[in-house]
């Protein structure tokens, strides 16, 4: 979902298709798009951190389940 934010924001061209306000002589149309470059990178970083944490948590749960099943097999012997 985080990765869709910049996509939607940049595809909604009628929302930012104007000259004013200017920032340092640069029309709004251009600096709005340039603003989304670091914002998009930040959102990508946040999404990748969340994704990696979720994978680590799932891997940890799999290991715990494997330990439980192996300890049950040992106790039956």
Buried (B, 14 or more C-beta within 10 A) or exposed (E): EBEEBBEEBBEEEEEBEEEEEEEEEEBBBEBBEEBBEEEBEEBEEEBEEEEEEEEEEEEEEEEEEEEEEEEEEEEEE
